[in-house]
């Protein structure tokens, strides 16, 4: 999972994370199609989704990520 922090991005892998000097927009352009943006601050790997509700996605790691209003239809179409 990737989480935006202004001009930085926190890259999560399980419970570990690192901070990268980049924007979420740039990272999303570099990733393959298995990654989708679900909120203005979050990009996830769609292959790690285990549950989907109207408001959030549950990842295999146990993390729940809120779906942004402008991303809801896109998320439903892809997942």
Secondary structure, 3 states (H helix, E strand, C coil): CEEEECCEEEEEECCEEEEECCCHHHHHHHCCCCEEEEECCEEEEHHHEEEECCCEEEECCCCEEECCHHHHHHHHHHC
